[in-house]
């Protein structure tokens, strides 16, 4: 018996990078399942050309495991046109002699196609992923604002509208996936509580121009002013560029953000040092508060959370979106193995199996992102000694370094 037109097997609420990535994975792994993607904002035209800003840009660091997932989806060949490869990662403690350097050619477990990862500007990542949906059977509903949701015996019933003057419509789904942002209104409507820990920090984000080529090196630098990351970007208009993420206490961040462009560059050079060479300029600086946000429930019967509404991490290691991609891949694989059974208890067992498969990776990644900034920010000789001891261990013990690199790359589990 065929399903009515207002029914889909999987409804994904949220058309950002997490929701679109999951939709593509479901199309590849579970072509027998009908999928709808609901996004409250209009989506870009599939045929529209990618328009990149000349200098300022938000960027995402993709671990090598994520590159492999995108390659399987058939989108990496297009994404790499807008990406800068990460061939080496330098981790160091400002003012201390020791550091760790991870190289793609020596860390085989953590590399893919000769890269430890890549950095791609969000202005390209989003449109390329959305464009890939045009050749699939995913039912795109955008703009589509979800007004209400009711969980029923056979799944979820969503009430949605295309706009204020548009009539309310119904959509039923066997499985509801919420791929929303932090402080998701839909999660609140479903009664899902969130545990939040404030770091009393802000992340300063901008693009910087360098005097010399970055050579595919990404820097993770721990300083008294907070952790800093410099990530390679493609060269454009003759300018060597890197993406900066600078985390700082809230009061310091406000003062740094208010600096003039020249003063900001001088402060950045003094704080970061000269490992990347001379910093010549910086784009417009934006900032956002940092916190650890974890949903107390990432799944219920016929309901799964992915993306920032499930877990929002400190950006110190750039693991947030990479962890989300692994969650999406795990969910798609679980559905490919078990399908969506008609029996309620079997559907519950399916999501329990998915949750178990993701538990260890989430615990390790979230724990690492939560504890490392505090360790490197701690003052005093004991803390400094522990940091140097840890970096020394990574430098001298190849198996330990390989385990560390493999987990960060998404190949650890």
C-alpha positions as CSV (number, residue, x, y, z in Angstrom):
1,X,0.0,0.0,0.0
2,X,1.5,3.3,-1.0
3,X,2.0,6.2,1.5
4,X,0.0,9.4,1.2
5,X,1.6,12.5,-0.4
6,X,2.0,14.1,3.0
7,X,4.2,11.2,4.3
8,X,8.0,10.7,4.1
9,X,10.2,8.1,5.8
10,X,12.6,10.8,7.1
11,X,12.0,14.5,7.6
12,X,15.1,16.6,8.3
13,X,14.3,20.0,9.8
14,X,17.2,22.4,9.1
15,X,18.8,22.9,5.7
16,X,22.3,24.0,6.9
17,X,25.4,22.0,6.3
18,X,24.5,19.3,8.8
19,X,21.0,18.8,7.3
20,X,22.1,18.8,3.7
21,X,25.0,16.5,4.4
22,X,22.6,14.0,6.1
23,X,20.2,14.2,3.2
24,X,22.9,13.4,0.7
25,X,24.1,10.5,2.8
26,X,20.6,9.1,3.1
27,X,20.2,9.3,-0.7
28,X,23.4,7.4,-1.2
29,X,23.0,4.7,1.5
30,X,19.2,4.4,1.7
31,X,17.7,5.2,-1.7
32,X,14.6,3.2,-0.8
33,X,13.7,5.8,1.9
34,X,11.8,9.0,1.0
35,X,13.4,12.1,2.5
36,X,12.2,15.6,3.0
37,X,14.4,18.6,3.9
38,X,12.7,21.6,5.5
39,X,14.6,24.9,5.8
40,X,13.0,28.1,7.0
41,X,15.1,30.3,4.6
42,X,15.1,30.1,0.8
43,X,17.8,27.8,-0.6
44,X,20.3,29.0,-3.2
45,X,19.5,28.2,-6.8
46,X,21.2,24.9,-7.9
47,X,22.6,26.5,-11.0
48,X,23.8,29.7,-9.3
49,X,27.5,30.3,-9.4
50,X,29.5,30.3,-6.2
51,X,30.3,33.9,-5.2
52,X,33.2,34.3,-2.8
53,X,34.0,37.5,-0.9
54,X,37.3,39.0,-2.0
55,X,38.8,38.8,1.5
56,X,36.6,38.3,4.5
57,X,35.2,34.9,4.9
58,X,34.1,32.3,7.5
59,X,35.7,29.0,6.9
60,X,35.4,25.4,8.1
61,X,38.2,23.0,8.8
62,X,37.5,19.6,7.4
63,X,39.4,16.6,8.9
64,X,40.7,14.0,6.5
65,X,37.9,11.6,7.5
66,X,35.4,14.3,6.5
67,X,37.1,14.6,3.1
68,X,36.7,10.9,2.6
69,X,33.0,11.1,3.4
70,X,32.5,14.0,0.9
71,X,34.5,12.1,-1.7
72,X,32.1,9.1,-1.3
73,X,29.2,11.5,-1.8
74,X,30.8,12.8,-5.1
75,X,31.2,16.4,-4.0
76,X,34.8,16.6,-3.0
77,X,36.0,17.1,-6.6
78,X,34.0,20.3,-6.7
79,X,34.7,21.4,-3.1
80,X,38.5,21.1,-3.5
81,X,38.4,24.0,-6.0
82,X,37.6,26.3,-3.1
83,X,39.7,24.5,-0.4
84,X,43.3,24.8,0.9
85,X,44.9,21.5,1.9
86,X,46.3,21.0,5.4
87,X,49.6,19.1,4.9
88,X,51.1,19.9,8.3
89,X,49.7,20.8,11.7
90,X,51.9,22.6,14.3
91,X,50.8,22.5,17.9
92,X,52.7,24.7,20.3
93,X,52.6,26.5,23.7
94,X,53.7,30.2,23.2
95,X,57.0,31.0,24.9
96,X,57.9,27.3,25.4
97,X,60.5,25.4,23.4
98,X,58.5,22.2,22.7
99,X,55.8,21.6,20.1
100,X,54.3,18.9,18.0
101,X,54.3,18.8,14.2
102,X,52.0,16.4,12.4
103,X,52.8,15.8,8.7
104,X,50.5,14.1,6.2
105,X,53.4,12.0,4.7
106,X,54.3,10.5,8.1
107,X,50.9,10.3,9.7
108,X,49.4,7.9,7.2
109,X,46.5,6.9,9.5
110,X,45.4,10.5,9.8
111,X,45.7,11.5,6.1
112,X,43.6,11.2,3.0
113,X,44.8,11.9,-0.5
114,X,48.0,13.4,1.0
115,X,46.2,15.8,3.3
116,X,45.5,15.9,7.1
117,X,42.5,17.9,6.2
118,X,41.4,21.0,4.3
119,X,39.9,24.4,4.9
120,X,37.0,25.6,2.8
121,X,35.2,28.9,2.9
122,X,31.5,28.5,4.0
123,X,30.5,30.7,1.1
124,X,31.5,27.8,-1.2
125,X,30.7,24.8,1.1
126,X,27.0,25.6,1.5
127,X,26.2,26.3,-2.2
128,X,28.1,23.2,-3.4
129,X,26.3,20.9,-1.0
130,X,22.9,22.4,-1.8
131,X,23.7,22.1,-5.5
132,X,24.4,18.4,-5.1
133,X,20.8,17.9,-3.8
134,X,19.4,19.0,-7.2
135,X,20.2,15.6,-8.7
136,X,18.5,13.6,-6.0
137,X,15.0,12.6,-5.0
138,X,15.1,14.6,-1.7
139,X,11.9,16.6,-1.4
140,X,13.0,20.2,-0.7
141,X,10.6,22.4,1.3
142,X,12.1,25.9,1.5
143,X,11.1,28.3,2.8
144,X,9.4,26.1,5.3
145,X,8.9,27.2,8.9
146,X,7.9,24.4,11.3
147,X,5.1,25.8,13.4
148,X,4.4,22.7,15.6
149,X,5.3,19.0,15.9
150,X,3.5,16.1,17.5
151,X,5.2,12.8,18.1
152,X,2.7,10.0,17.4
153,X,2.8,6.2,17.5
154,X,3.8,6.0,13.8
155,X,6.4,8.8,13.9
156,X,6.0,12.6,13.8
157,X,3.4,15.0,12.4
158,X,4.8,18.5,11.5
159,X,2.8,21.6,10.8
160,X,4.6,24.0,8.6
161,X,4.1,27.0,6.5
162,X,6.0,28.7,3.6
163,X,5.4,32.1,5.0
164,X,3.1,34.4,7.0
165,X,0.5,34.6,4.3
166,X,0.8,30.9,3.3
167,X,-1.6,28.2,4.5
168,X,-0.5,25.7,7.1
169,X,0.4,22.3,5.7
170,X,1.0,18.9,7.3
171,X,3.8,16.5,6.8
172,X,4.1,13.1,8.5
173,X,7.4,11.3,8.9
174,X,8.5,7.9,10.2
175,X,11.7,9.5,11.6
176,X,12.2,13.2,12.5
177,X,15.7,14.5,12.4
178,X,16.3,17.9,14.0
179,X,19.4,19.5,12.4
180,X,19.0,22.9,14.0
181,X,21.3,25.3,15.6
182,X,22.1,26.0,19.2
183,X,19.1,26.9,21.4
184,X,16.8,25.3,18.9
185,X,13.1,26.4,19.3
186,X,12.0,23.0,17.9
187,X,14.0,21.2,20.6
188,X,12.4,23.3,23.3
189,X,9.0,22.6,21.8
190,X,9.8,18.9,22.1
191,X,10.8,19.3,25.7
192,X,14.5,18.5,25.1
193,X,16.7,20.2,27.7
194,X,20.2,21.5,27.0
195,X,23.2,21.5,29.3
196,X,25.3,24.5,28.8
197,X,28.7,25.4,30.2
198,X,30.0,29.0,29.6
199,X,33.7,29.4,29.0
200,X,33.5,33.1,29.7
201,X,35.3,33.5,26.4
202,X,34.6,34.8,22.9
203,X,36.0,33.6,19.6
204,X,37.4,36.4,17.4
205,X,37.2,35.4,13.7
206,X,38.7,37.0,10.7
207,X,40.9,36.5,7.6
208,X,44.5,37.6,7.7
209,X,46.9,38.3,4.9
210,X,50.5,37.0,5.2
211,X,53.7,38.1,3.6
212,X,54.6,34.6,2.6
213,X,52.9,31.4,1.4
214,X,51.5,29.3,4.3
215,X,52.7,26.1,2.6
216,X,49.6,24.2,3.8
217,X,50.5,24.5,7.4
218,X,47.8,24.9,10.1
219,X,48.8,26.4,13.5
220,X,47.3,25.6,16.8
221,X,48.9,28.0,19.3
222,X,48.2,28.3,23.0
223,X,49.0,31.7,24.4
224,X,48.4,33.6,27.7
225,X,45.7,35.5,25.7
226,X,43.9,32.3,24.8
227,X,44.2,29.5,22.1
228,X,44.7,30.6,18.6
229,X,44.3,28.8,15.3
230,X,45.6,30.0,11.9
231,X,44.2,27.9,9.1
232,X,45.4,27.9,5.4
233,X,43.1,29.4,2.8
234,X,43.4,29.5,-1.0
235,X,45.4,32.4,-2.3
236,X,43.3,35.1,-4.0
237,X,44.1,38.3,-5.9
238,X,47.8,37.7,-5.1
239,X,47.2,37.6,-1.4
240,X,48.4,34.8,0.9
241,X,45.5,34.2,3.3
242,X,44.7,32.3,6.5
243,X,41.6,32.0,8.6
244,X,42.1,33.2,12.2
245,X,40.2,31.9,15.2
246,X,41.3,33.6,18.4
247,X,39.7,32.7,21.7
248,X,40.0,35.2,24.5
249,X,38.4,36.1,27.8
250,X,35.3,38.2,27.2
251,X,36.7,41.4,28.6
252,X,39.9,41.1,26.6
253,X,38.0,40.1,23.4
254,X,35.9,43.2,23.5
255,X,39.0,45.4,23.8
256,X,40.8,43.5,21.0
257,X,37.7,43.7,18.7
258,X,37.6,47.5,19.1
259,X,41.2,48.0,17.9
260,X,41.9,49.7,14.6
261,X,43.0,47.4,11.8
262,X,46.7,48.3,12.2
263,X,46.6,47.9,16.0
264,X,44.8,44.6,15.7
265,X,47.5,43.2,13.3
266,X,50.3,44.4,15.7
267,X,48.5,42.8,18.7
268,X,48.0,39.6,16.8
269,X,51.7,39.5,15.6
270,X,52.9,40.1,19.2
271,X,50.6,37.5,20.7
272,X,50.9,34.7,18.1
273,X,54.6,35.2,17.2
274,X,56.4,34.8,13.9
275,X,56.0,31.1,13.1
276,X,53.7,32.0,10.2
277,X,55.9,34.9,9.2
278,X,54.8,38.5,8.9
279,X,51.0,39.2,9.2
280,X,50.4,42.1,6.8
281,X,46.6,42.8,7.2
282,X,43.4,41.5,8.6
283,X,39.8,41.7,7.5
284,X,36.7,42.7,9.5
285,X,36.7,41.0,12.9
286,X,33.6,39.3,14.2
287,X,33.1,37.4,17.4
288,X,30.7,35.1,19.2
289,X,30.5,33.8,22.8
290,X,31.9,30.3,23.5
291,X,30.1,27.6,25.5
292,X,29.7,23.9,25.5
293,X,26.1,23.0,24.7
294,X,24.9,19.4,24.9
295,X,21.4,18.1,24.4
296,X,20.4,15.9,27.4
297,X,18.7,13.6,24.8
298,X,20.1,13.2,21.3
299,X,17.4,10.6,20.4
300,X,14.0,9.3,21.3
301,X,11.8,6.8,19.5
302,X,11.4,8.2,15.9
303,X,13.5,11.3,16.8
304,X,17.2,12.1,16.3
305,X,19.2,15.3,16.9
306,X,22.3,16.1,14.8
307,X,24.4,19.2,14.4
308,X,24.8,22.1,16.8
309,X,21.5,21.4,18.5
310,X,23.0,18.1,19.6
311,X,26.4,19.3,20.6
312,X,28.2,22.7,20.2
313,X,31.9,22.5,21.0
314,X,34.7,24.9,21.7
315,X,36.5,25.6,18.4
316,X,40.0,24.9,19.7
317,X,40.4,21.8,17.6
318,X,37.9,22.5,14.8
319,X,36.0,19.3,15.6
320,X,32.4,20.4,15.8
321,X,31.3,20.0,12.1
322,X,33.5,17.0,11.7
323,X,31.8,15.2,14.6
324,X,28.5,16.1,13.1
325,X,29.4,14.5,9.8
326,X,30.4,11.3,11.6
327,X,27.1,11.4,13.4
328,X,25.2,11.8,10.1
329,X,27.2,9.0,8.5
330,X,26.5,6.7,11.5
331,X,22.8,7.4,11.3
332,X,22.7,6.8,7.5
333,X,24.5,3.5,8.0
334,X,22.2,2.4,10.8
335,X,19.2,3.1,8.6
336,X,20.8,1.3,5.7
337,X,21.2,-1.8,7.8
338,X,17.9,-1.7,9.6
339,X,15.5,0.4,7.6
340,X,12.5,1.9,9.2
341,X,10.5,-1.0,10.6
342,X,6.8,-0.7,11.1
343,X,7.1,-2.2,14.6
344,X,7.6,0.5,17.3
345,X,10.0,-1.6,19.4
346,X,12.1,-2.4,16.3
347,X,12.4,1.3,15.4
348,X,13.5,2.0,19.0
349,X,16.1,-0.8,18.8
350,X,17.5,0.8,15.6
351,X,18.1,4.2,17.2
352,X,19.6,2.5,20.4
353,X,22.1,0.8,18.1
354,X,22.9,4.1,16.4
355,X,23.4,5.8,19.8
356,X,25.7,3.1,21.0
357,X,27.8,3.3,17.8
358,X,28.3,7.0,18.3
359,X,28.9,7.1,22.1
360,X,32.6,6.6,22.3
361,X,33.5,9.0,19.5
362,X,31.3,11.7,21.0
363,X,32.8,11.2,24.5
364,X,36.4,11.5,23.3
365,X,35.8,14.4,20.9
366,X,33.7,16.5,23.3
367,X,36.0,15.7,26.2
368,X,39.1,16.8,24.3
369,X,37.5,20.0,23.0
370,X,36.3,20.8,26.6
371,X,39.5,20.1,28.6
372,X,42.3,21.2,26.4
373,X,41.6,25.0,26.4
374,X,41.5,25.0,30.2
375,X,44.7,23.0,30.5
376,X,46.6,25.4,28.1
377,X,45.1,28.5,29.7
378,X,46.1,27.5,33.3
379,X,48.9,29.6,34.8
380,X,51.7,28.5,37.0
381,X,54.8,26.2,36.7
382,X,52.9,23.0,37.3
383,X,50.4,23.5,34.5
384,X,53.2,24.6,32.2
385,X,55.2,21.5,33.1
386,X,52.2,19.3,32.3
387,X,51.7,20.9,29.0
388,X,55.3,20.5,28.0
389,X,55.3,16.9,29.2
390,X,52.3,16.2,27.1
391,X,53.8,17.8,24.0
392,X,57.0,15.9,24.7
393,X,55.2,12.7,24.8
394,X,53.5,13.3,21.5
395,X,56.8,14.3,20.0
396,X,58.7,11.3,21.1
397,X,56.1,8.5,21.0
398,X,54.9,7.8,17.4
399,X,52.1,5.4,18.4
400,X,50.7,8.0,20.8
401,X,51.0,10.7,18.2
402,X,49.3,8.4,15.6
403,X,46.4,7.7,18.0
404,X,46.0,11.4,18.7
405,X,46.1,12.3,15.0
406,X,43.8,9.5,14.0
407,X,41.2,10.5,16.5
408,X,41.3,14.2,15.4
409,X,41.1,13.1,11.7
410,X,38.0,11.1,12.4
411,X,39.7,7.7,11.8
412,X,40.2,6.9,15.4
413,X,37.1,4.7,15.8
